[in-house]
Amino acid sequence: MTRTPGWDAAAISRIATEHYGGLLEMFEHFEWPERGAAMMPAQGRRVCEQFGSIEQFVRFHDNSDAQR
């Protein structure tokens, strides 16, 4: 499947907002240490470490009632 540039960051942002209340809240939920400007460049790496891939992160949240 072909993805447009930035699809991953857009998906993470959407899910962070819908399921956790925002990016900071998602980082706090998973106890990831980055804060402020360091969160944006770390988000993809942290999601992949936690879920295996961005696709799995999206699938998990879109196919469940995963909430905080």
C-alpha positions as CSV (number, residue, x, y, z in Angstrom):
1,M,0.0,0.0,0.0
2,T,1.3,3.4,-0.9
3,R,1.3,6.0,1.8
4,T,1.5,9.8,1.4
5,P,4.3,11.6,3.2
6,G,3.5,12.3,6.8
7,W,0.7,9.7,7.1
8,D,2.4,8.2,10.1
9,A,2.7,11.5,12.1
10,A,-0.9,12.3,11.2
11,A,-2.1,8.9,12.4
12,I,-0.2,9.2,15.7
13,S,-1.6,12.8,16.2
14,R,-5.1,11.6,15.5
15,I,-4.9,8.7,17.8
16,A,-3.1,10.6,20.6
17,T,-6.0,13.1,20.5
18,E,-8.9,10.7,20.2
19,H,-7.7,8.1,22.7
20,Y,-5.4,9.9,25.1
21,G,-6.4,13.5,25.0
22,G,-3.2,14.7,23.3
23,L,0.4,13.9,22.6
24,L,1.6,14.8,26.0
25,E,-1.1,12.6,27.6
26,M,-0.1,9.7,25.4
27,F,3.6,10.1,26.4
28,E,2.6,10.2,30.0
29,H,0.3,7.2,29.7
30,F,3.1,5.0,28.3
31,E,5.7,6.6,30.6
32,W,7.9,7.7,27.7
33,P,10.4,10.3,29.0
34,E,10.5,12.9,26.2
35,R,8.7,16.2,26.8
36,G,8.3,19.4,24.8
37,A,10.0,19.7,21.5
38,A,11.6,16.2,22.0
39,M,8.3,14.5,21.7
40,M,7.7,15.1,18.0
41,P,10.9,13.4,16.7
42,A,10.5,10.6,19.3
43,Q,6.9,9.7,18.6
44,G,7.4,7.3,15.7
45,R,10.2,5.5,17.4
46,R,8.3,5.2,20.7
47,V,5.1,3.9,18.9
48,C,7.1,1.3,17.0
49,E,8.9,0.1,20.2
50,Q,5.5,-0.2,22.0
51,F,3.4,-1.6,19.2
52,G,5.8,-3.0,16.6
53,S,4.8,-0.6,13.8
54,I,2.7,2.4,13.1
55,E,0.3,0.2,11.2
56,Q,-0.2,-2.0,14.3
57,F,-0.7,1.1,16.5
58,V,-3.4,2.3,14.1
59,R,-5.0,-1.1,13.9
60,F,-5.0,-1.6,17.6
61,H,-6.7,1.8,18.3
62,D,-9.1,1.8,15.4
63,N,-10.3,-1.8,16.0
64,S,-10.8,-1.6,19.7
65,D,-12.2,0.5,22.4
66,A,-8.7,1.2,23.6
67,Q,-8.9,4.1,26.0
68,R,-6.7,5.4,28.8
